[in-house]
Amino acid sequence: MEQGNYSVGLDIGTTKIVAIIGRENEYGKIEILGTGKSKSLGVHRGVVNNITQTISSIQQAVEQAELNSGLKIGSVVVGIAGQHIRSLQHSDYITRPNSEEVIHDEDLDKLVNQVYKLVMLPGEEIIHVLPQEYKVDGQSEIKEPKGMYGGRLEANFHVVVGQVSSIKNIGRCIKSAGLDLGSITLEPLASADAVLSQEEKEAGVALIDIGGGTTDLAIFKDGIIRHTSVIPFGGNVITEDIKEGCSIIEKQAELLKIKFGSAWPGENKDNEIVSIPGLRGREPKEITLKNLSKIIHARVVEIVEQVYVEIKNYGHEEQKKKLIAGIVLTGGGSQLKHLKQLVEYITGMDTRIGYPNEHLAGDSDDEIASPLYATAVGLLMKALKTNKKALALEQGEVHEEEKVLVEHDHVEGKVNVSSHAERKSIFDKWSEKLKDFLDNAE
């Protein structure tokens, strides 16, 4: 099978690294061809802090996926998160030389390129420029200005910014693991692709992805991404609290959390007790489930309240910005018992758990449809999308109208920097810069 037929998503998380190989079947669903998973060593709160360990973890996951599928992995789409990510709103405009001509992709690309040239703080770099609404000659709230007449084209952008060094470290790990970096995507955007439906994005929804090291948030309204944020707490701090509070080792704390943990202390009776074997000849420890869930509850409330502050910052309390579809929880941390009820209680918003199975082919492994894999599936979808467009443009089979649609696909409120000229201009320049940097670094 040639490279064109399948793509790879690589999720470099704080607790695990997942590589997923997949392709699109004839019904437009994703067929998973192979997966690999390894324990992530060397990533702290979403940021690489030990290159050597991260490289070996990536290699392990990739080898497993290759064995599993019998395919060779070349280029991967990687997710980025971490507390260094911030997002900002920005408006920009271009004046078109000839208002008698309709607005083309070139105009949209020119506008997006202009935003990429924004001056950032030292050591920061723009990861995504996501157009929200356009204005043409003062007429506002236009979602798709292509084909319209106008002299002045304006847009509001959601700009996602990250630390150059963190981005370079990820690139470095990928390269040293013998892979090519296809592109870097913000993790909450990838998870959103995998678990949200178009109706939810239209109605207004907040996606909360609770990972090991970070909790990622993405807010959509009217089908457009409105706000993104990465909160530097996740499931690991809960485990840490259990470890400290019960004086047990981390492995036991993690098992306790998964097997008996609950976010709602009222559930457990006072006499429910778990006995934990002591270390090397010491007495076993007895822990009441009520105390365990009190410890978990305190930390989860803190995480949820921080997320809720972000949702309020976006403006959820204004009538126009109300998130009607409420909250979708995903990621490994979303599997905590009674978490859904707690989130509903704190925020007063409808909540459901998001499974990434909507886009998967029917015969997919149940394990992949777990919220644990939401980000990885989303990255794979992104890789397939980019690949499909690149192929379509290369083969030139696309008719003019379709080409217009293919090149600037931001219907989902997500700009895919991929019209051919522009892909060369922004992403390839960026990749080339990164490659040069990595070559020189060696």
C-alpha positions, 0 to 999 in steps of 0.5 A, a space after each residue: 500500500 503506498 503512503 498516499 492511502 494512509 496517514 498517522 496521528 501521534 499524540 504525545 501526552 503526559 501519561 501515554 504516547 499513542 500512534 494511530 495509522 488509519 485510512 478513509 474507507 469508501 463511506 468516508 469513515 476512518 478505518 484504523 489499520 494499526 495502533 501503538 501505545 507506550 508509557 510517556 516518560 519525559 513529558 511534564 504537563 504537556 511539555 517535553 522536558 526530557 528529549 531522550 526519554 520522549 524519543 524512545 517512548 515515541 519509537 516504542 509506540 511507532 514500532 508497535 503501530 508498525 508491527 500491528 499494521 504491517 505498514 511503515 510510518 513516515 510522516 506524522 501529525 502531532 498535537 501540541 498542548 502545555 501551559 505555554 499555549 495562549 490564544 488571542 483575538 485579532 482583526 485584520 484587513 486588506 484592501 483589494 486593488 480591483 473591487 470589480 473582481 470577485 474575492 478569491 482564495 488568494 485574497 483570503 490567503 493574503 489576509 491569513 498570511 498577514 496575520 502570521 506576520 504579527 509580532 509576538 512576544 520574544 520566544 513565541 510563535 503563531 501555531 494557528 490562525 483561525 478566521 471567525 467571521 469576515 466583513 466585506 466593505 463593512 457588511 458584517 457576519 459573513 462566513 464565506 466571502 469567496 465569490 463576493 464583490 468588494 474592495 475591503 476584506 476584513 476578518 476577526 481571527 482566533 490566533 493560537 500562540 505557543 513557545 518556539 522552544 517547546 515546538 522545536 523540542 517536539 520537532 526534534 523528538 520526531 526527527 530523532 525518532 526517524 519520522 517526518 513532522 507533517 504538521 502540528 495541531 493544537 490538541 483541543 482542536 484535534 479532540 474537538 474534531 473527533 468527538 463533537 458533532 456539527 450540530 453541537 458546534 453550531 449550537 455552542 459547546 465547550 469541549 473539556 479534554 482532561 488528560 494526564 498533565 493538562 486539561 484542554 478547552 475548546 469553545 465553539 459557537 455558530 460552527 466557529 472556534 471561539 476560544 481555546 485554552 490549556 490549563 496545566 492540571 490533569 489526572 496526574 495531580 489527582 493521583 499525586 494528591 491521593 499518593 500524599 493524602 494516603 501515604 502510598 506509592 504512585 502506582 497504588 494511587 493510580 490504581 485506587 483512582 481508576 478502580 474505586 475513585 469517584 468525584 462525588 463523596 456522598 456516594 460512599 458509605 463510611 464502612 467501605 474500606 480498601 486494604 492496600 498491601 504495605 511495602 516490603 513486610 510493612 503492615 497493609 494500609 486501610 483507606 476508606 472510600 469516603 476519604 478517597 473520594 473526598 481527596 479526588 473531589 477537592 482536586 476535581 472541583 478545582 480543575 472544573 472551576 478553572 475551566 468554568 472561569 475560562 468559559 465565563 471569560 469567553 462570555 457564556 453568560 451573555 445571551 448571544 454567546 450562550 453555549 446551548 449544547 453545554 459541555 462535552 468531557 473527553 480524555 482519560 480523566 473523563 472516565 472518573 465516576 460521577 464526574 459528569 454529575 459534578 460538572 453539571 452541578 458546578 457549571 449548571 450546563 448539560 454535560 455528556 462524555 465524548 467518545 471518538 467513535 462518530 467518525 470511525 468505521 463500524 468494525 473498529 476496536 472498542 478500545 480506540 472508541 474510548 475517550 482516552 484516544 480522542 486526541 489521537 483520533 482527531 490528529 489522525 483525522 487532521 492528517 487524512 484531511 491534509 493528505 487528501 487535499 495534497 493528493 487532490 491538488 497534486 493529481 490536478 483532478 479537481 475541477 475548478 469549483 471543487 478546487 475552491 472548496 478543497 483549498 480553503 476548507 474552513 467550514 468547520 470553523 477550522 482553517 486548514 492552511 492548505 491551498 497549494 501556494 499558501 501551504 508552501 508559503 506558511 507551513 513549508 517555510 515553517 517546516 523548512 526553518 525547523 528542519 534547518 534549525 534541527 540540522 544545524 543543531 546536530 
